[in-house]
Amino acid sequence: MFKSIFTKYIAAFMTIIIVSFAILAFIAGSLIKSYSEDERISVTTEASKTVKEYLENEMTQVDALDLQLFIYQHYANLRRTLTLFTSYEKDLMILLTDLEGNVLITDKLTESEYVKAVIPKENIDKALESGGQSGESNFGGLFKSKQVYHAIPLNNVTSTNCGIIYAISTTSSLSSLSEILIRTVITAMLWVMFAALLTVYFISEKITAPLKKISKAAKEFAKGNFKVRVPVHGNDEIAQLSESFNNMAEDLENYEKTRSSFIANISHDLRTPMTSISGFIDGILAGAIPPEKHNYYLSIVATEVKRLSRLVSSLLEISKFEAGEKKLTMTEFDICEMARQIVISFEKKIDEKRLDVDFDCDDFNISVKADKDSIHQILYNICDNAVKFSREGGKYIISIKQKGKQVFVSVYNEGQGIDSDDLPFIFDRFYKSDKSRGLDKTGVGLGLYISKTIIEAHGQDIWAKSAYGEYCEFVFTLEKA
């Protein structure tokens, strides 16, 4: 039922508003009712006392002993006076009874309406006993509902009880006030609900509009289109989500480019040696290649097979790392000695390029704690690349420094370097900055990715610095033993 954000917002807001106004109406109604009851009791008490004082004064002046006779003789005047007393209070009624409960006179009702009315004896007795009593009653059916009243005994000239004065407050004003309150609450609630509806509409539209764009862009991703971007407006959570989505899109686009590049590279690296191997072997088997040339071409075949083996080994190693099957064997070894042996292994290549080699270590021996075979693979790969991409006669520096609990291993060379556009991606899978294969004819863009994976598995860092056409430097850290 509530699938969209808009309907959920509306339902929540409407529920809160209705419940809040219901509570407000209940509290206001209770306060009004309590105040009204107190006010009605106060009004009826004062009115009954005033009428008592007036009637007793009148009865004294005429020396009346018989209440019924007194009322009969002065009925018109008493009726006008009682009406005058209650004219300032719309819902106030004065009612005078004898000690038997018979209604003798009232200001609001006609004689035909009250002449047969009899107030219950228990009300009369309570008023006589207490000398004045407040309560609620329908006066034996005289009223349809219970009314608030105050009853007080009336005395004649001999100070003897001769009747009961009732000051009665009807509920019409309270009902009217309740109706006004209800109308006011409903009107206010409708206006607030209308305002909330507009507010929720604009707020939800502001929230859902970018979400719809993100959803649309995600569908484009599913189709393979990674060039779609979501506009970023403001600096709120939605803007941050849009920005994160764009960053993800950029990463996916780069990954797709890398994947496409890898497919091209891997296709070339598989097709070229396999074509060579197939061609030379077919030539030997067909007799097209003379026997004296067999060893020469078989050596080329052996080189191409080794090249394929290296490619398969790299792919297998990556799959092991990603599956969590590659385990590190942490041992202590001399990183300086390892670096010396690797540099010596490149002696022929270094001499061919007449490189200016500098081996810079803080100490002759520096021990580190790491997986020896993995670190050898990383350092060998970096040193090999440094020689491969060095310009003839350029500097070639191996630096090993100790800083705190870490050892920094650096390989520097002067030569082609890495373009600033390529530098952020050189550690990505299958990425090759030398796309033309002008210098790197054997790599497939996996060496640096494997190196980074191994170093991060040690809890250390690896990075590169370069100025294109000038130099390149790779640095990685190890834990000092």
N, C-alpha and C positions, 0 to 999 in steps of 0.2 A: 504493500500500500504506500509506504513512504520510501520510495526508491531514490528520488532525487534529493539533492541537498536543499533545494528550495522548499519542498514539501516538509522536510524534516525540520527546517528552521521555522516555517510557519506553524507547524503543529506544536513545537516547543514554545514559541512565543505566545501563541493563542492560549495554550494551557496555563502558562505562567500568569498571563494577564487575567484570565477568567478566575483562576484560583485566588489571585491577589485581590481582585475587586470583590469576590465573594467574602473573603476574610474581612476586608475593609467594611463592606456593608453590614456584616454581622457585628463587628465591633461598634460601628457607628450606631446601628440599631439598638444594641444593648445599652450604649451610653444614653441615647435619646430616651429610651424607655425608662431607664433608671432615673434620669433627670426629670422626665415628665411625671412619673409617679410621685417623686418627692415634691415636685412643684404642685401637683394636684392635691396632695395631702395638706400642704401648707395653705393653699388657697381655701380649701373646704374648711379647714380648722378655723382660720381667721373669719371666714364668712359666717360660720355657725355661731361663733362667739359674738360677732357684731349684731346678728339678728336676735340672738338671745338677749343681749343688752337692750336693744330697741324694744322688743316685745315686753320684757319685764318692766321697763320704764313706762310704756303705754298702759299696761295693766295696772300699775300702781296709781297712775293719774286718774283712771276711771274706777278704781277700787273694785277690779274684777276678780271673782272667785271661780266662776264657771267659764272655762276656756272656750267651750263650744258656743256659749251665748255671746262671749266677747267677740269671737270671730264673726258670728252671724250679724252682730250689730255694726261691726266695722269692716266688713268683708271688702268692699270696694277700695277703701283707703289702704287696708293692709295689702291687698293685691298689687296696687300701684307701687307701694313702698318696696315690696319684695322684688317687683320687676325692676325698680330703680337700683336696688342692691346688686342685681345680677347683670345689669346692662353693660357693665364694664368687663365682665367675663362671659364670653360667648357660650362656653360649655358648662356654666355653673347653674345649678337649680337648687332652690330652697323648697323644702317640703316639711310641713308641720303635721304631726299626728298626736292623737290622744294616747293615754296609757294602754289602750287596748290595741293600738296599731292602726286605727282608722285614720285615713288621710283627711285632714280638715281643710287645708289650703296649700296651694303651690303656685309658683309664678309662671311656670312654663306650660303646664297642662290645663285643659279646660275642666270644668267641674264634672262633665259627663265622662271624662277619661279617668279621673282619680276617685270619684265618689264611691265606687265599689272596691277600690284597692285597699287591701289590708296588709300592713307590714307584719312579718312573722314575729310572734311573741318573744322568741329568743333574742331577736335584735333589740327589742324594747328593753328586755330584762338586762342585757349586757350594757346598754347605754346607761340605764339607771344605776347599775352596780358600780360602774367605773367612773361615772360622772362626766364621761366624755370618751368617745371611742372612734377610731378610724378603721376602715376595712373595706371589703368589696361585697356587693350583693346585688341581686336583680329585683329586690324588694317584692318578693312573692309574685313575680311575673309582671310587675309594672313595667319593667324594661326587658328587652330581648336578651341582653347580655349583662354580665356583672359590671357594676359601676363603683368607682372609688367614692367613698363618702366619709363624712365625719358627723357623728351624732352626739348631741349634748342635751341634757334634761332642761326643761323650761319650768320655772317656779312661778307660783302666783303670789299675791300680796302677803300670804301667810308663810311664804318660803316653802310651800309644799309642792312636790312634783305634780305638774298637771299636764305635761305633754313632752314630746321629743322633737327637737329641731334637727332636721337632716340637711346638711349642705352636700350636694351631690355633683360630682364632676363627670360629665359624659366622656366617651372615648373618641368622639368625632374629630377633635383636633389632632389627637395622636394618630388616628388613621390617616388623616390628611397629610400629616407630617411624614408618615411612613411612605405614603404614596409619592410624595415629593422626593423623599430620599431615594426610593427605588428608581424613579424616573431619572434623577440626577446621576445615580451610579451607572445605570444602563447607558445613558447618553455619553457619560465620560468614558465608559468602557468601549463603546462603539468608536468614539473618536480616537482613543488610544490604540484600538485594534487596527483602525484604518492607517494611523501613523506608523504602527509597527509593521503593517503589511507593506507599506511603501519602503520603510527602512530595510526590512528583510529582503525585499525585492532587489534594491540597489546593492546591498551588501553581498547577497548571494550571487548577483550578476557579476559583481567585481571579482568574487572568488571563483565562480564556475567558468567564467569566460576564458581565463588563462588555462584552467584545467581542461576545458574542451579543446583548446589549442594543443595542449600537451598530449591529450588522448588522440587527436588527429595526427600529430607528429609521430606518435608511437605506432599508429597504423601504417604510416609511411615507412617506418623502420621495418615493420613486418614484411613490407614489399621489397625491402632491400635498398630503399632510398635514404641514405644517411646524411644528405645535405640539408635536410629540413632543420630549421631553428625556431625557437619560440621567443617572441618579443619579451623583453624584461622591462617592467615598469615599477618604479618605487624601490623600497628596501625592506618590504615585509617578508613573511614566511613564503608567500606565494612567489614573490620575486626571487627569493633564494632557491625555491624549488625549480623555477624556470631556469635560473642560472646553472643549477646543478644538472638539470636535464640537458642544457646546451653543452655543458662540459662532457657529459656522457655521450652525447651525439658526436662531439668532436673526437672523443676517444674511439668510438665505434667506427667513425669515418676513417681515422688513421689506421685502426686495426684492419679495416676492410682493404685499405690501400696496401698495408703491409702484407696481408694475406694474398692479395692479387700479385704483389711483387714476389712473394715467396713461391707462389704457384709457377710464375714465370721462371724464377731462378731455379727452383727444384726441377722443373721440366727440362730446362737447359742443362742442368748438372747431371741429370739422369740420361737425357737423350744423347748428349755429346759423347760421353765415354762409352755408352752402350753401342752407339753407332760405330765408334772407332773399333771397339772390341769385335762387334759383329762383322765389320768390313774386313779387318785384318785376318780374323779366323777363317772367314769364308774365302778370302784370297789364298790363304795357305792351303786350305782343304781342296780348293779348286785347282791349285797348281799355278795360279796367276803370279804368286810371289816365289821367286827362286829360292832354293834351299839355303843358299849362303846368306839370305836376308831374313830367314826365319827368326833367328835369335834377336835381331834388332827390333823386328815388329812385335815379337813376343814380349820384349822388355817394355814396349809402349803399352801393350795390353795389360801387363802386370801393374804398371803405373796407374792406368785407368781403373783397374779393379781395386787398388788401394784407395783411390779417390772415392769410389762408390762405398767402400767399407767405412771410410771416415764419415761420410754423409749419413749412412745408416746408423753408425755408432752415436753420432750427435743426436739424431732423432730419437734413438732408444734411450739415451741419457735424459733427454727432456721429458719423455713420457714417464720415466721412473721418478723424476723429481716431482712432476705434477700429480702422480699417483701416490706420493709419499713413501715409495719403496726404497729410495736412495737414502742410506743411513751414513752419517758422518762418524769417522773413527778419530776421536780427538787424541792427539799425541803432542809431545814437545819436540821441536826440531829447530835447527839453525837456519833461519830464513836467508841470512847472508850467504852461507855456503850453497844453498839451493840456487840463489840468484847467480852466483859465480859460475856454477856448472851450466846453467841455461845459457849465459852469455858466451861461454866457451864453445857450446854446441853450435852457435851461430857464427863462429870465427870465419868460416869461408865466405858466407854472405856479407859479413861486415867488411872483410878485406876487399871484396869485389866492389863495394860502394865506397870504400875508403872513408868510413865513418870515424868521427872523432869521439871515442868512447871514454866516458868518465864513470867510475864506480864509486859512489859516495855513501859510506855507512858510518854511523856514529861509533860503532865498535866493530872489531874484526868478527866477532860472533854475537848474534842477537837471537835469543830463543823466543819462539812463539808457540802458542797452544792452538792447534787447528788440525784439520784433516790434511795430512801431508800430500797425498796423491791429488786431492782436489785443488789445493793451492798451487801445486806444481803445474797442473793443467792450466790454471788461470794465468800464472806468471809466464808460462811458456807461450801461451796464446797472445798475451799482450806484447811480450818481447818480440815475437815473430811478426806481428802487425807493425810494430815500431820500425823494425828493419825493412820490412816490405815497402812501407810508405815513406821512408826517409829519402831525402834528396842526396845525391852523391856529394860526399865530403861534409855532410851536415853533422851536427852534434847528436850524440846518442848517450843519454844519461840515465843510469840506474841509481836511485836514491832510496835509502832505508833509514828512517829516523824514529827515535823513541820520544813519545810525548805522553807522560803520565803512565796510564795502564795500557796504552795502545802503541802499536808499531805502524808507521805509515810507510807503505811501499809505493814508490813512484817510478814510472817509466816515461822518459821524455825523448822526443825526437824532433828534428827540424825537417820539414818537408811539406807535403801537400796539405796536411791538417784536415780539419772537419769543418764544413760549412755551418754557420750559425743556425740555419734552418734545419739541418740534420742532427745537430748536437742533442736536442731533447729526446730523440728517438733511437739513438744508437744502441741502447740496451734492450730495445723491444725485440720480440721474436721475429726472425726472418727479415730484419731490416738491414739493407746494404746501402751505405752512402755512395759507394762506387758502383752506381747502376750501370755504367758503360762497360764495366769489367776491364778498364784500361790497365789497372795495376793488380787487382784482386781477381784472379781467374779461377781460383779454387774454392773460395769461401761461399757459404750459402746464407750468411747472416744469422748464425746460431751461436757463434763463439762467445760474443759479449753477453748475450742473453743467458747462456749457461753460467758465465762468470758471475754475473749479478745474482743469479739464483743461488749459487754456492756461497757467495759472500754474505748474502742476506740470511741464509741458513745458519751461518756462524754468528749472526747477530751483529754484523759489521756493515760498513758502507763502502761503496765504490762509485767513483765519478770521473768525469773527464773535463779537461780545459783545453781550448784550442783557439787559434787564430788562423783562419783559412789562408793557405799559401805560405804560412810561416812556421807554425809548430803545433804539436799536439802532446798532451800529457795525460796519462791515466794514473789514478791514485786509488789504492784500496787500503783498508785498515785491518789489522789483526790484533788479537788479544796477546798481550805480553805474558810470557810464561813466568 
